[in-house]
Amino acid sequence: MRLVGGGSPGTGSGATAEAGAGLLFPRCGNPRCTTGWMHLWRSRRVPMFEGRWVCSPQCMADRVAAAVRRELDGGDSTPAPRPHRLPMGLMLIDQGKITPEQLQKALEGQRQAAAESGESVRLGEWLLRSGVLSEPALTRALSAQWNCPVFTLADYHPEEVAGAMPRFLTEALEALPLRAPGGRLLYVAFAGRVDRSLSYALERMSGLPVAAGIAPDSEFRGAQARYLATPAPRVRLLEAASSWILTRTITKLIEAERPVEARLARVHEYYWLRLWRRQPEGLSAPDAVEDLLATVGSGKRNPE
């Protein structure tokens, strides 16, 4: 196991329905709790996890273990399958942007480059580098392929969304959070391909609907550099050998930090835990949250 502290690299909108609302007798959120009301005399009002208060560290461990199992099994963190996408080459031919001969030449060039240098380049990027396709044409084709809008980043203000997500995911998945107009909708721009897993995790973390789209690559790179340069939430990175170690680490972190809310979501092989120091209301400021990004062994459940 390796835990590294550092700087920049869902559900639960009713997070404080029982404890945070100041009810006199909050109920423990662990369905396996056997202490009943006898622990209610304790002055334990936090930490909270996924909208529920728990009466003890052991009950917190049970709640976290259930959440880790949910994410490990796919659970409600897996978006519904999307309709089949038409391959980029066929789409460009159908749009009259390239000829079958140009497609064949590009595919041969891709294979040769991969064999010689191990470089893997997407077809659209290869055509762009070769001068066969313009960036606007490629962006429109990607928009059609992923059935999403095209976002312009010419007037991008990263400080407005600085606390939306860990910088590590921004770089790994080539995604940028955009403004949330009126605080009711979060836009996320992607370069090359839309990542539904990240979009779904952002919805669960922010409590806002997420609209995903494609941005022109030239605009995306400049905006990404500005976003990475803005103040970011603190993030810890963890390599856990087993789901049990992940559960134990998350429980200890929550008990130590005592957040007013904490949520867990899976983004591919990454387990994203977010802790709130203040009540979550849509997008949070960087100093109001702290993140943990973890991986678990080979990604398979470990016997317990």
TORDRENKOL-551956 format. One record per residue: x, y, z of N, C-alpha, C in turn. Coordinates in pm, whole numbers, padded with zeros to 5 digits, always signed. Each point is the difference from the previous one (the first is absolute). Layout:
<rs>
XYZXYZXYZ...
</rs>
This chain:
<rs>
+00085-00119+00000-00085+00119+00000+00088+00123+00000-00037+00100-00076+00073+00126+00000-00099+00114+00007+00015+00086+00096-00086+00116+00018+00086+00124-00010-00034+00087-00094+00081+00118-00026-00086+00123+00016+00039+00092+00085-00070+00127+00013+00059+00100-00096-00083+00088-00056+00054+00097-00093-00099+00107-00033+00037+00089-00087-00087+00107-00044-00068-00039-00127+00000+00091-00100-00072-00027-00121+00063-00115-00075-00003-00081-00050+00079-00105-00067+00058+00029-00125-02231-00425+00349-00063-00126+00021-00133+00024+00062+00045-00071+00012-00124+00015+00075+00033+00056+00137-00104+00031+00077+00026+00048+00134-00041+00143+00019-00093+00051-00084-00042+00138+00016-00070+00021+00133-00049-00111+00060-00059+00009+00132+00099-00037+00107+00126+00039-00019+00111-00046+00081-00020+00020+00149-00062+00106+00039-00013+00029+00143-00144+00000+00043-00081-00083-00064-00143+00001+00027-00031-00031+00146+00082-00089+00061-00029-00035+00138+00091+00072+00098+00132-00019-00016+00091+00056+00100+00018+00149-00016+00025+00044-00125+00030+00141-00022-00118+00090+00022-00120-00054-00007-00118+00083+00016-00028+00033+00146+00084-00057+00091-00015+00034+00140-00109-00079+00070-00034-00121-00050-00100-00081+00067+00054-00044+00136-00088-00009+00097+00040-00033+00135+00050-00144+00011-00062-00093-00074+00037-00141+00009+00033-00057-00138+00118+00031-00053+00037-00054-00131+00017-00151+00008-00035-00069-00107+00011-00146-00005+00127-00038-00073+00065-00102+00046+00124-00048-00062-00029-00050-00142+00085+00040-00096-00020-00038-00138+00046-00139-00034+00057-00072+00095+00045-00137-00023-00114-00097+00029-00052-00071-00101-00112-00091+00026+00036-00116+00092+00132-00022+00019+00043-00110+00087+00026+00048+00143-00026+00126+00028+00027+00055+00134-00090-00067+00103+00060-00038+00113-00076-00066+00107-00006+00083+00128+00052+00123-00006+00005+00082+00122-00132+00071+00029-00084+00014-00102-00128+00066+00020+00015+00143+00048-00094+00044+00080+00001+00139+00043+00094+00024+00117+00060-00106+00056+00083+00016+00119+00124+00085-00025+00043+00011-00127+00118+00082-00029-00034+00145-00033-00127+00032+00004-00039+00133-00044+00043+00110+00097+00038-00038+00120+00047+00102+00094+00136+00055-00039+00072-00072-00085+00133+00046-00041-00012+00126-00087+00101+00086+00009-00002+00125-00075+00064-00019-00137-00023-00111-00064+00059-00030-00131-00101+00041-00108+00025+00113-00068-00088+00045-00106+00062-00020-00138+00130-00011-00005+00074-00031-00120+00102-00107+00039+00056-00074-00100-00009+00022-00145-00128-00057-00061-00025+00046-00125-00110-00050-00079+00057-00075-00120-00073-00100-00047+00042-00073-00119-00121-00027-00088+00005+00051-00121-00107-00016-00100-00137+00029+00059-00006+00115+00067-00128+00051+00046-00051-00057+00130+00079-00087+00065-00050-00061+00124+00099+00016+00114-00054+00022+00118+00080+00005+00122+00013-00140+00055+00115-00030+00061+00018-00128+00067+00049+00024+00142-00029-00093+00087+00020+00024+00143+00139-00034+00049+00081-00072-00081+00129-00045+00052+00095-00032-00116+00131-00009+00028+00096-00039-00104-00031-00136-00062-00050-00095+00080-00033-00131-00054-00115+00009-00099-00099+00081+00032-00111+00017-00094+00046+00073-00126+00094+00093+00016+00056+00065-00118+00073-00102-00087+00075-00090+00060+00071-00103-00075-00097-00088-00077-00114-00033+00060-00101-00081-00069-00057+00074-00120-00028+00129+00018-00056+00081-00110+00101+00012-00114+00126+00025+00034+00103+00014-00102+00020-00132-00073+00002-00110+00072+00018-00131-00062-00110-00028-00101-00123+00036+00034-00112-00020-00092+00017+00085-00125+00047+00123+00016+00021+00089-00115+00113-00051-00089+00109-00049+00061+00110-00054-00078-00045-00122-00079-00079-00088+00063-00053-00117-00072-00088+00044-00117-00083+00099+00023-00088+00052-00105+00081+00047-00121+00104+00079+00026+00081+00052-00110+00084-00109-00065+00051-00093+00079+00081-00108-00052-00081-00090-00093-00127-00018+00034-00088-00086-00080-00063+00074-00118+00028+00127-00015-00062+00076-00108-00119+00077+00050-00085-00069+00078-00113+00064+00067-00063+00114-00074-00038+00105+00074-00066+00113-00062+00100+00102-00053+00131-00041-00006+00099+00091-00056+00020-00022-00148-00068-00101-00057+00019-00032-00140-00114+00057-00084+00025+00092-00091-00106+00054-00084-00059-00106-00091-00122+00023-00044-00063-00092-00094+00077-00001-00131+00004-00116-00070+00071-00008-00127-00052+00103-00100+00090+00056-00079-00036+00099-00100-00018-00066-00136-00078+00061-00089-00018-00056-00133+00133-00015-00072+00004-00095-00093+00121-00024-00077+00039+00125-00078+00130+00032+00002+00051+00117-00072+00057-00042-00134-00029+00077-00102+00054-00025-00133+00149+00029+00002+00084-00091-00054+00145+00025-00003+00031+00132-00069+00105+00067+00051+00036+00132-00050+00027-00002-00150+00073-00099-00048+00033-00005-00142-00123-00005-00088-00095-00086+00034-00123-00012-00079-00083+00127+00009+00001+00064+00117-00075+00124+00015+00057+00110-00090+00132+00010-00002+00064+00103-00082-00023-00024-00149+00000-00126-00040-00030-00032-00140-00144+00036-00032-00090-00035+00092-00142+00030-00021-00026+00150-00009+00080+00078+00075-00014+00146-00003+00072+00063-00119+00072-00081-00075+00074+00052-00114+00127+00074+00037+00050-00022+00122+00121+00069+00046+00127-00068-00048-00004-00130-00018+00115-00075-00052-00050-00104-00099+00092-00055-00075-00033-00106-00096+00038-00136+00059-00054-00109-00054+00041-00133+00047+00151-00020-00012+00060+00056-00104+00144-00014-00019+00077+00072+00111-00046+00118+00035+00065+00073+00109-00013-00073+00133-00115-00062+00022-00020-00077+00123+00096-00118+00004+00011-00073-00112+00088-00115-00005+00145+00040+00026+00042+00112-00058+00137+00047+00020+00024+00039+00145-00098+00064+00062+00013+00040+00140+00009-00122+00090-00080-00101-00025+00003-00122+00082+00135-00071-00013+00054-00003-00120+00131-00061-00020+00108+00079+00074-00011+00134-00004+00096+00084+00072-00007-00022+00150-00121-00014+00052-00018-00028+00143+00068-00131+00040-00024-00104-00078+00057-00130+00031+00153+00004-00006+00053+00069-00099+00145+00008-00014+00062+00076+00117-00062+00111+00039+00052+00078+00113-00004-00080+00129-00107-00076+00019-00012-00082+00121+00106-00109+00003+00029-00058-00117+00099-00106-00007+00141+00052+00023+00028+00121-00049+00136+00054+00007+00030+00069+00132-00097+00071+00055+00029+00079+00120-00092-00030+00118-00100-00083-00025-00096-00028+00106-00097+00113+00023+00004+00102-00083-00089+00115+00014-00140-00036-00045-00096+00027+00084-00140-00024-00033-00069+00134-00020-00046+00025-00122-00062+00127-00034-00141-00027-00053-00096+00074+00048-00136-00014-00050-00007+00040-00146-00094-00061-00070-00011+00024-00143-00021+00147-00032-00089+00066+00072-00026+00141-00028+00125+00085+00018+00076-00029+00107+00123+00075+00023+00101-00028-00110+00006-00125-00047+00093-00034-00108-00035+00076-00128-00127+00005-00032-00044+00072-00119+00029+00150+00013-00013+00051+00123+00028+00141+00025+00149+00028-00019+00085-00085+00055+00144+00016-00015+00043-00010-00146-00069-00084-00074+00036-00022-00140-00049+00111-00091-00080+00091+00053-00052+00109-00080-00120-00037-00084-00052-00119+00021-00116-00046-00077-00129+00062+00054-00003+00027+00130-00122+00046+00066+00031+00127+00079-00094+00094+00001+00016+00122+00079-00051-00023+00141+00045+00081+00094-00046-00016+00138-00150+00024+00015-00059+00101-00062-00146+00015+00011-00075-00122-00053+00047-00057-00110-00067-00119-00055+00011-00118+00095+00118-00017+00061+00018-00109+00095-00087+00021+00124-00008+00121+00049-00081+00028+00119-00147-00029-00027-00048+00041-00117-00141-00027-00034-00024-00150-00014+00096-00072-00055-00017-00144-00014-00003-00069+00137+00086+00043+00090-00001-00057+00135-00131+00030+00071-00051+00121-00020-00128+00037+00059-00111-00091-00049+00000-00028-00129-00102-00089-00056+00020-00143+00049+00125-00043+00008+00027-00137+00042-00045-00025+00144+00022+00098+00087-00036-00016+00140-00137+00058+00033-00067+00054-00102-00135+00056+00019-00002+00102+00113+00089+00098-00012+00012+00102+00105+00032+00134-00066-00015+00110+00074+00028+00132-00057+00149+00029-00009+00033+00106-00073+00136+00052-00006+00007+00120+00093+00098+00000+00089+00020+00111+00093+00118+00085-00045-00015+00130+00008+00113+00090-00025+00060+00042+00133+00132+00006+00006+00069+00034+00123+00073+00134-00011-00040+00080-00098+00068+00128-00022-00013+00092+00120-00111-00008+00073-00024+00088+00115-00005-00083+00128+00096-00089+00016+00001-00093+00113+00051+00067+00126-00072-00020+00112+00040+00056+00129+00018-00115+00101+00119-00055+00009+00021-00118+00085-00026+00024+00148+00015+00123+00046-00022+00027+00143-00145-00026+00041-00093+00005-00094-00141-00023+00032-00029-00146+00034+00086-00092-00046-00024-00143+00019+00123-00069+00059+00083+00077+00071+00129-00051+00045-00012-00120+00093-00110-00010+00074-00014-00110+00094-00086-00114-00050-00030-00003-00129-00095-00098-00052+00052-00144+00004+00131-00020-00026+00052-00136-00011+00151-00001+00023+00056-00116+00034+00145-00010+00017+00073+00027-00131+00114+00067+00008+00077+00029-00120+00050-00128-00067+00023-00103+00077+00048-00127-00056-00098-00054-00104-00131+00007+00031-00101-00050-00094-00009+00090-00123+00024+00129+00020+00000+00092-00113+00104-00041-00103+00119-00034+00048+00107-00038-00091-00019-00141-00055-00038-00094+00087-00011-00139-00042-00112-00023-00101-00110+00073+00015-00117-00024-00086-00026+00115-00096+00089+00098-00004-00011+00114-00091-00139+00064+00009-00029+00047+00118-00132+00060+00027+00018+00133+00072-00091+00093-00029+00003+00131+00065-00140+00038+00046-00017+00032+00129-00129+00052+00044-00016+00144-00048-00120+00032-00045-00029+00136-00044-00098+00063+00098-00046+00118-00033-00089+00073+00091-00131-00075+00022-00060+00024+00114-00130-00056+00034-00100+00114+00000-00067+00028-00112-00089+00116-00009-00111-00006+00104-00009+00106+00078-00104+00007+00101+00015-00102+00110+00114-00070+00004+00021-00102+00102-00086-00123-00019-00059-00019-00119-00093-00110-00022+00051-00106-00096+00112+00025-00067+00050-00094-00101+00150+00015-00012+00070-00114-00005+00145+00001-00015+00035-00049-00140+00076+00081-00073+00050-00041-00131+00139-00061+00015+00027-00105-00078+00132-00062+00000+00044-00019-00145+00115+00056-00034+00054-00010-00136+00106-00109-00004-00005-00081-00105+00097-00107-00019+00077+00023-00129+00121-00056-00006+00081+00007-00121+00005-00140-00062-00062-00016-00115+00009-00127-00073-00110-00099+00027-00035-00021+00125-00105-00097+00032-00068+00040+00130-00128-00029+00011-00076+00030+00121+00012-00118+00096+00030+00030+00125+00012-00105+00102-00124+00002+00087-00089-00095-00023-00127-00003+00073+00021-00034+00148+00102-00080+00030+00025-00037+00139+00034+00124+00083+00084+00088-00053+00034+00123+00071-00121+00092+00011-00077+00012-00107-00119+00085+00005-00095-00044+00110-00020-00132+00011-00091-00053+00100+00054+00025+00141+00133-00017+00019+00060+00025+00131-00014+00147+00039+00017+00090-00096-00014+00143+00028-00143+00034+00040-00097-00065-00061-00140+00022+00039-00021-00040+00145+00057-00113+00039-00018-00049+00136+00072+00088+00102+00116+00050-00037+00076+00083+00093-00059+00140+00014-00040+00059-00111-00048+00138+00003-00150+00011+00029-00074-00107-00027-00144+00007+00011-00065+00077-00113+00077+00030-00106-00049+00076-00115-00007-00089-00123-00099+00023-00087+00001-00070-00129+00124+00042-00078+00060-00094-00073+00121+00027-00077-00031-00012-00149+00040+00103-00075-00013-00002-00147+00140-00010-00058+00028-00110-00069+00133-00024-00055+00006+00042-00146+00117+00046-00043+00017+00041-00139+00145-00010-00041+00024+00025-00128+00134-00003-00058+00049+00142-00022+00128+00024+00028+00061+00130-00026+00109-00015-00104+00021+00101-00086+00112-00005-00095+00130-00021+00075+00086-00086-00053+00121-00037+00070+00089+00121+00031+00013+00091-00095+00087+00116+00021-00051+00087+00116-00131+00014+00012-00057+00076+00111+00013-00078+00131-00019-00130-00009+00003-00083+00121+00136+00007+00067+00109-00009-00076+00134-00004+00059+00031+00129+00075-00034+00113-00057+00026+00126+00068-00084+00015+00125-00128-00037-00008-00089+00011+00116+00043-00098+00109+00045-00118-00040+00044-00098+00099+00121+00052+00079+00093+00063-00070+00118+00056+00068-00042+00105+00103-00099+00083-00033-00047+00102+00095-00070-00064+00118-00078-00104-00027-00070-00068+00109+00098-00067+00096+00102-00065-00055+00099-00067+00085+00081+00098+00083+00004+00126-00042+00076+00101+00072-00081+00067+00111-00129-00026+00007-00083+00061+00103+00012-00077+00131-00029+00064+00115+00002-00072+00128-00093-00120-00005+00044-00110+00060-00076-00124-00008-00023-00059+00138-00104-00084+00014-00018-00069+00128+00118-00090+00029+00028-00019+00126+00105-00095+00037-00042-00139-00044+00095-00079-00049-00030-00136-00043+00102-00096+00057-00046-00114+00045+00087-00108+00046-00013-00115-00099+00111-00066-00028+00002-00112-00093+00030-00128+00077-00077-00103-00028+00014-00125+00074+00004-00118-00096+00096-00090+00021+00003-00128-00067-00028-00106+00106-00122-00054+00000-00040-00097+00103+00012-00141-00055+00055-00089+00078+00019-00138-00044-00130-00078-00003-00099+00045+00075-00127-00072+00006-00113+00097+00031-00122-00046-00024-00116+00082+00033-00012+00021+00150+00049-00096+00079-00003+00014+00145+00090+00115+00044+00118+00010-00059+00091+00109+00034-00060+00134-00043-00063+00003-00118-00065+00123-00044-00109+00042+00099-00083-00096+00042-00106+00030+00096+00057+00054+00130+00104-00064+00050+00061+00042+00127+00059+00141-00013+00068+00028-00112+00062+00131-00019-00105+00110-00010-00107-00025-00077-00106+00099-00014-00065+00027+00135-00027-00106+00076-00063+00017+00131+00088+00083+00092+00129-00030+00005+00091+00076+00086+00007+00146-00043+00002+00024-00130+00007+00137-00050-00125+00078+00038-00117-00060-00019-00125+00067+00034-00008+00028+00150+00038-00098+00081-00004+00019+00145+00098+00107+00044+00114+00009-00066+00100+00100+00039-00039+00141-00043-00052+00012-00122-00034+00132-00055-00138+00049+00045-00089-00092+00033-00135+00031+00048-00073+00098-00092-00017-00039-00128-00066+00090-00095-00150+00010+00026-00060+00109-00047-00145+00014+00010-00069-00084-00106+00076-00048-00098-00051-00093-00101+00119-00066-00069-00018-00124-00044+00100-00072-00078-00075-00089-00098+00053-00014-00122-00063-00082-00103+00107-00079-00075-00039-00118-00047+00091-00087-00074-00059-00033-00136+00081+00012-00105-00042-00036-00135+00119-00061-00073-00030-00092-00090+00106-00065-00076+00005+00059-00141+00122+00031-00046+00024+00046-00136+00102-00095-00061-00049-00098-00077+00087-00105-00054+00070-00071+00116+00134-00004+00000+00071-00070+00106+00023+00086+00124-00044+00125-00003+00024+00091+00111-00122+00010+00091+00026-00006+00130-00104+00024+00100+00019+00142+00052-00101+00082-00021+00009+00141+00034-00083+00027+00124+00068+00036+00109-00066+00040+00124+00015+00149+00015-00110+00068+00026+00005+00145+00024-00054+00029+00139+00075+00084+00075-00039+00044+00134-00032+00148-00004-00111+00038+00064-00040+00141+00005+00022+00055+00141+00064+00117+00007+00017+00069+00128-00120+00089+00030-00070+00040-00107-00122+00080+00014-00112-00071-00076-00123+00036+00030-00113-00065-00062+00009+00009-00153-00009-00113-00072+00009+00003-00147-00122+00065-00063+00025+00096-00087-00107+00066-00075+00048+00017-00144-00022-00101-00082+00047+00006-00138+00152-00006-00005+00059+00090-00079+00146+00003-00011+00061+00063+00125+00103-00064+00052+00065+00046+00122+00129+00074-00031+00037+00090+00088+00128+00069-00012+00112-00098+00033+00120+00021-00056+00111-00093+00024+00033-00020+00147-00017+00104+00082+00035-00013+00141-00111-00063+00083-00112-00033-00064-00113-00058+00072-00004-00152-00008+00086-00058-00084-00004-00144-00022+00141-00057+00001+00006-00132+00017+00125-00076-00010-00032-00132-00069+00091-00047-00085-00025-00120-00080+00100-00111+00032-00047-00123-00017+00084-00118+00000-00026-00074-00130+00107-00033-00073-00010-00083-00120+00076-00129+00028-00069-00113-00017+00060-00127+00035-00021-00104-00109+00093-00093-00007-00015-00119-00083+00009-00121+00092-00061-00111-00046-00002-00121+00083+00058-00116-00078+00115-00048+00040+00060-00120-00057-00019-00009-00149-00053-00113-00045-00026-00022-00142-00138+00045-00040-00075+00058+00095-00136+00044-00030-00103-00105+00030+00044-00118+00050-00092-00108+00032-00022-00005+00151-00114-00053+00038-00032-00009+00142+00099-00095+00069+00046+00039+00116+00089-00084+00080-00083-00074+00104+00031-00128+00023-00076-00075+00101+00020+00060+00137-00105+00003+00078+00008+00059+00134-00045-00104+00103
</rs>
